[in-house]
């Protein structure tokens, strides 16, 4: 369940920003979260090096 907390927080923030008619900011948050998720998925594992 703990793994879903960040996702739910980001979703609530995006929905709140949309409700406040701050759609460009909501879009920026969504894109930043997507980039962060992709970065954590594709970045090289530092422990496997040396």
MDTraj code that builds the backbone (N, CA, C; nanometers):
import mdtraj as md
import numpy as np

residues = "UNK UNK UNK UNK UNK UNK UNK UNK UNK UNK UNK UNK UNK UNK UNK UNK UNK UNK UNK UNK UNK UNK UNK UNK UNK UNK UNK UNK UNK UNK UNK UNK UNK UNK UNK UNK UNK UNK UNK UNK UNK UNK UNK UNK UNK UNK UNK UNK UNK UNK".split()
xyz = np.array([
    [0.0816, -0.1206, 0.0000],
    [0.0000, 0.0000, 0.0000],
    [0.0856, 0.1266, 0.0000],
    [0.2007, 0.1201, 0.0688],
    [0.2878, 0.2378, 0.0754],
    [0.3366, 0.2805, -0.0632],
    [0.3480, 0.1861, -0.1544],
    [0.3984, 0.2185, -0.2875],
    [0.3006, 0.3059, -0.3652],
    [0.1733, 0.3023, -0.3296],
    [0.0740, 0.3792, -0.4029],
    [0.0550, 0.5211, -0.3491],
    [0.1080, 0.5497, -0.2316],
    [0.0879, 0.6810, -0.1703],
    [0.1408, 0.7944, -0.2579],
    [0.2650, 0.7882, -0.3103],
    [0.3114, 0.8980, -0.3966],
    [0.2246, 0.9163, -0.5214],
    [0.1807, 0.8046, -0.5788],
    [0.0949, 0.8129, -0.6973],
    [-0.0376, 0.8811, -0.6639],
    [-0.0944, 0.8442, -0.5498],
    [-0.2217, 0.9045, -0.5098],
    [-0.2056, 1.0524, -0.4772],
    [-0.0958, 1.0888, -0.4144],
    [-0.0710, 1.2297, -0.3829],
    [-0.0588, 1.3114, -0.5111],
    [0.0166, 1.2610, -0.6069],
    [0.0316, 1.3323, -0.7338],
    [-0.1026, 1.3433, -0.8053],
    [-0.1805, 1.2368, -0.8032],
    [-0.3120, 1.2400, -0.8664],
    [-0.4020, 1.3436, -0.8012],
    [-0.4026, 1.3493, -0.6690],
    [-0.4844, 1.4477, -0.5977],
    [-0.4381, 1.5894, -0.6289],
    [-0.3081, 1.6106, -0.6345],
    [-0.2554, 1.7437, -0.6669],
    [-0.2979, 1.7854, -0.8071],
    [-0.2879, 1.6946, -0.9015],
    [-0.3260, 1.7263, -1.0399],
    [-0.4754, 1.7567, -1.0483],
    [-0.5572, 1.6761, -0.9823],
    [-0.7013, 1.7010, -0.9838],
    [-0.7361, 1.8331, -0.9159],
    [-0.6677, 1.8646, -0.8070],
    [-0.6933, 1.9910, -0.7378],
    [-0.6538, 2.1100, -0.8249],
    [-0.5405, 2.1004, -0.8919],
    [-0.4978, 2.2101, -0.9791],
    [-0.5944, 2.2268, -1.0963],
    [-0.6439, 2.1169, -1.1492],
    [-0.7438, 2.1267, -1.2557],
    [-0.8720, 2.1909, -1.2057],
    [-0.9121, 2.1554, -1.0843],
    [-1.0338, 2.2131, -1.0271],
    [-1.0183, 2.3635, -1.0042],
    [-0.8963, 2.4052, -0.9744],
    [-0.8685, 2.5477, -0.9533],
    [-0.8379, 2.6209, -1.0839],
    [-0.8588, 2.5511, -1.1949],
    [-0.8345, 2.6056, -1.3292],
    [-0.6888, 2.6469, -1.3498],
    [-0.5995, 2.5688, -1.2904],
    [-0.4559, 2.5897, -1.3101],
    [-0.4015, 2.4752, -1.3957],
    [-0.4644, 2.4580, -1.5117],
    [-0.4298, 2.3435, -1.5956],
    [-0.2850, 2.3436, -1.6440],
    [-0.2252, 2.4592, -1.6784],
    [-0.0827, 2.4528, -1.7180],
    [0.0070, 2.4018, -1.6050],
    [-0.0219, 2.4410, -1.4822],
    [0.0568, 2.3928, -1.3688],
    [0.0306, 2.2443, -1.3451],
    [-0.0940, 2.2017, -1.3600],
    [-0.1264, 2.0594, -1.3459],
    [-0.0548, 1.9775, -1.4528],
    [-0.0491, 2.0301, -1.5732],
    [0.0217, 1.9613, -1.6810],
    [0.1701, 1.9524, -1.6500],
    [0.2274, 2.0595, -1.5965],
    [0.3693, 2.0584, -1.5609],
    [0.3979, 1.9552, -1.4522],
    [0.3105, 1.9459, -1.3534],
    [0.3283, 1.8467, -1.2474],
    [0.3202, 1.7056, -1.3055],
    [0.2240, 1.6816, -1.3927],
    [0.2078, 1.5493, -1.4519],
    [0.3286, 1.5113, -1.5371],
    [0.3782, 1.6047, -1.6159],
    [0.4943, 1.5767, -1.7014],
    [0.6187, 1.5549, -1.6160],
    [0.6354, 1.6351, -1.5120],
    [0.7506, 1.6174, -1.4233],
    [0.7462, 1.4817, -1.3542],
    [0.6280, 1.4393, -1.3113],
    [0.6139, 1.3080, -1.2469],
    [0.6452, 1.1962, -1.3461],
    [0.5988, 1.2109, -1.4684],
    [0.6273, 1.1109, -1.5710],
    [0.7775, 1.1017, -1.5982],
    [0.8433, 1.2156, -1.6110],
    [0.9879, 1.2174, -1.6351],
    [1.0617, 1.1538, -1.5175],
    [1.0185, 1.1850, -1.3960],
    [1.0815, 1.1254, -1.2778],
    [1.0651, 0.9729, -1.2780],
    [0.9463, 0.9265, -1.3100],
    [0.9217, 0.7817, -1.3121],
    [1.0058, 0.7131, -1.4190],
    [1.0138, 0.7724, -1.5352],
    [1.0950, 0.7143, -1.6425],
    [1.2420, 0.7154, -1.6033],
    [1.2879, 0.8253, -1.5426],
    [1.4279, 0.8347, -1.5019],
    [1.4625, 0.7273, -1.3989],
    [1.3762, 0.7053, -1.3016],
    [1.4056, 0.6038, -1.2010],
    [1.3999, 0.4632, -1.2597],
    [1.3290, 0.4474, -1.3690],
    [1.3184, 0.3159, -1.4310],
    [1.4386, 0.2853, -1.5199],
    [1.4903, 0.3849, -1.5919],
    [1.5951, 0.3592, -1.6907],
    [1.7349, 0.3943, -1.6427],
    [1.7473, 0.4627, -1.5298],
    [1.8813, 0.5018, -1.4858],
    [1.9629, 0.3777, -1.4508],
    [2.0924, 0.3860, -1.4708],
    [2.1757, 0.2695, -1.4388],
    [2.1797, 0.2463, -1.2881],
    [2.1873, 0.1219, -1.2522],
    [2.1947, 0.0854, -1.1112],
    [2.3364, 0.1124, -1.0617],
    [2.3482, 0.1957, -0.9608],
    [2.4817, 0.2352, -0.9124],
    [2.5507, 0.1224, -0.8355],
    [2.4760, 0.0316, -0.7786],
    [2.5345, -0.0752, -0.6982],
    [2.6016, -0.1827, -0.7836],
    [2.5621, -0.1971, -0.9090],
    [2.6163, -0.3042, -0.9915],
    [2.7517, -0.2693, -1.0528],
    [2.7960, -0.1449, -1.0389],
    [2.9217, -0.1014, -1.1006],
    [3.0434, -0.1590, -1.0343],
    [3.0839, -0.1039, -0.9211],
    [3.2046, -0.1504, -0.8553],
    [3.1761, -0.2005, -0.7174],
])
top = md.Topology()
chain = top.add_chain()
for i, resn in enumerate(residues, 1):
    res = top.add_residue(resn, chain, resSeq=i)
    for name in ("N", "CA", "C"):
        top.add_atom(name, md.element.get_by_symbol(name[0]), res)
traj = md.Trajectory(xyz[None], top)
